[in-house]
Amino acid sequence: MRRLALAALCLAFLATACQPATTELTEEQRSAIAAEVDSVVNEWWTSWSTMDFDRGLSFFADDPDVLWMNDAQPFYTKSGVDELIRPWAASLQRQDVTPIDSRTIVVARDVVYTIRINTIVQVDTAGNALPEIRFAETIVWVQRDGEWKVLIGHGSTPSDSM
């Protein structure tokens, strides 16, 4: 009987010890993380506003799970995103971005979800302003080696077919 009680106690201890540690973030911690990511998002948008392609691409994680969904077309890995964005970036001089709405949702200490809606006027390399567009963006940011990086993102513009 004593062995059975000892075995049960050991199993209970192991079951408790093997549970993942869950630490709720305080509102202060959530606010600090959100502010940090918002600062990174501002840098992200500055790079795309000035068409600093290499800086913009540097925000993507070097991870096989990277995904950018451009409207309805997925691009996987950082090199896939490079293939999508490079030709587009080469045709533009700058983008004038006006934020409309934004949300930053702290999911965990190292995972944050951002939502941004902007109006954008793109200026091509000849200096011509293109028609204003509305752009929606959602991004899952992950912390890698102390830096916030894009793991999964989505960008879309409304279409007349909707």
C-alpha positions as CSV (number, residue, x, y, z in Angstrom):
1,M,0.0,0.0,0.0
2,R,2.9,2.3,0.9
3,R,4.4,1.7,-2.6
4,L,1.1,2.5,-4.3
5,A,0.8,5.8,-2.3
6,L,4.5,6.7,-3.1
7,A,3.9,5.9,-6.8
8,A,0.8,8.0,-6.9
9,L,2.6,10.9,-5.2
10,C,5.5,10.6,-7.8
11,L,3.0,10.5,-10.7
12,A,1.2,13.6,-9.3
13,F,4.5,15.4,-8.9
14,L,5.6,14.5,-12.4
15,A,2.3,15.5,-13.9
16,T,2.5,18.9,-12.1
17,A,6.2,19.4,-13.0
18,C,5.6,18.7,-16.7
19,Q,2.9,21.3,-17.2
20,P,4.0,24.3,-19.2
21,A,4.6,27.4,-17.2
22,T,2.0,29.9,-18.0
23,T,2.7,33.4,-16.9
24,E,0.0,36.0,-17.4
25,L,1.3,39.3,-18.6
26,T,0.3,42.3,-16.5
27,E,-1.4,45.3,-18.3
28,E,1.9,47.2,-17.8
29,Q,3.9,44.4,-19.5
30,R,1.3,44.2,-22.3
31,S,1.5,48.0,-22.8
32,A,5.3,48.0,-22.9
33,I,5.4,45.1,-25.4
34,A,2.7,46.8,-27.6
35,A,4.7,50.1,-27.5
36,E,7.9,48.3,-28.5
37,V,6.1,46.6,-31.5
38,D,4.4,49.8,-32.5
39,S,7.8,51.5,-32.7
40,V,9.0,48.6,-34.9
41,V,5.9,48.9,-37.1
42,N,6.6,52.7,-37.5
43,E,10.1,51.8,-38.7
44,W,8.6,49.1,-41.0
45,W,6.3,51.7,-42.6
46,T,9.1,54.3,-42.9
47,S,11.1,51.8,-44.9
48,W,8.2,51.1,-47.3
49,S,7.3,54.8,-47.5
50,T,10.8,55.7,-48.6
51,M,11.1,52.5,-50.7
52,D,14.1,51.3,-48.8
53,F,13.6,47.8,-50.1
54,D,16.5,46.1,-48.2
55,R,15.5,47.7,-44.9
56,G,11.8,46.6,-45.5
57,L,12.9,43.0,-46.3
58,S,15.1,43.0,-43.1
59,F,11.9,43.0,-41.0
60,F,11.0,39.5,-42.2
61,A,12.2,36.5,-40.1
62,D,14.7,34.1,-41.6
63,D,12.4,31.2,-41.0
64,P,10.9,28.5,-43.3
65,D,7.5,29.3,-41.9
66,V,7.5,32.9,-43.2
67,L,4.3,33.7,-45.2
68,W,3.1,36.9,-46.8
69,M,-0.3,36.8,-48.3
70,N,-0.6,39.5,-51.0
71,D,-4.3,39.9,-51.7
72,A,-5.1,36.2,-52.5
73,Q,-1.6,35.1,-53.4
74,P,0.7,33.5,-50.9
75,F,4.5,33.9,-50.9
76,Y,6.4,31.6,-48.6
77,T,9.9,32.2,-47.1
78,K,11.8,35.4,-47.0
79,S,13.2,34.7,-50.5
80,G,9.7,34.2,-51.8
81,V,8.7,37.6,-50.3
82,D,11.8,39.1,-52.0
83,E,10.6,37.8,-55.4
84,L,7.2,39.4,-54.8
85,I,8.3,42.8,-53.5
86,R,11.5,43.5,-55.5
87,P,9.8,44.2,-58.9
88,W,7.0,46.2,-57.2
89,A,9.5,48.3,-55.2
90,A,11.7,49.0,-58.2
91,S,8.8,50.8,-59.9
92,L,8.2,53.2,-57.1
93,Q,10.0,56.3,-55.8
94,R,8.0,56.6,-52.5
95,Q,4.6,56.1,-50.9
96,D,2.7,58.7,-49.0
97,V,1.0,56.8,-46.2
98,T,-1.8,58.1,-44.0
99,P,-2.9,55.8,-41.2
100,I,-6.6,55.4,-40.7
101,D,-6.9,52.7,-38.0
102,S,-4.5,50.5,-36.1
103,R,-4.6,47.8,-33.4
104,T,-1.8,46.0,-31.6
105,I,-2.7,42.8,-29.8
106,V,-0.2,41.2,-27.5
107,V,-0.7,37.5,-27.8
108,A,2.3,36.4,-25.7
109,R,5.6,37.8,-24.5
110,D,7.1,37.0,-27.9
111,V,4.1,37.1,-30.2
112,V,2.2,40.2,-31.2
113,Y,-0.5,40.7,-33.9
114,T,-0.9,44.1,-35.6
115,I,-3.7,45.4,-37.8
116,R,-3.1,48.6,-39.8
117,I,-5.4,50.3,-42.3
118,N,-3.8,53.1,-44.4
119,T,-4.5,55.2,-47.4
120,I,-1.5,55.3,-49.7
121,V,-0.5,57.4,-52.7
122,Q,2.3,55.8,-54.5
123,V,4.7,57.9,-56.6
124,D,6.4,56.0,-59.4
125,T,10.1,56.5,-60.5
126,A,9.0,59.1,-63.1
127,G,7.4,61.2,-60.4
128,N,3.8,60.4,-61.3
129,A,1.3,60.1,-58.4
130,L,-0.9,57.0,-58.8
131,P,-4.5,56.9,-57.6
132,E,-5.0,56.7,-53.8
133,I,-5.5,53.2,-52.5
134,R,-6.8,51.9,-49.2
135,F,-4.5,49.2,-47.8
136,A,-5.2,46.7,-45.0
137,E,-2.4,44.9,-43.4
138,T,-2.3,42.2,-40.7
139,I,1.0,40.9,-39.3
140,V,2.1,38.3,-36.7
141,W,5.3,39.6,-35.2
142,V,7.6,37.2,-33.4
143,Q,10.6,38.0,-31.3
144,R,13.8,36.4,-32.7
145,D,17.2,37.0,-31.1
146,G,15.8,40.1,-29.3
147,E,14.3,41.6,-32.5
148,W,10.7,41.8,-33.6
149,K,10.3,40.1,-37.0
150,V,7.4,39.4,-39.4
151,L,6.5,35.7,-39.4
152,I,3.1,35.8,-41.1
153,G,1.6,38.8,-42.9
154,H,-1.2,39.8,-45.1
155,G,-1.7,42.9,-47.3
156,S,-4.7,43.7,-49.4
157,T,-6.4,46.4,-51.3
158,P,-10.2,46.6,-51.9
159,S,-11.2,45.4,-55.3
160,D,-14.1,46.5,-57.5
161,S,-15.2,42.9,-57.8
162,M,-16.2,42.7,-54.1
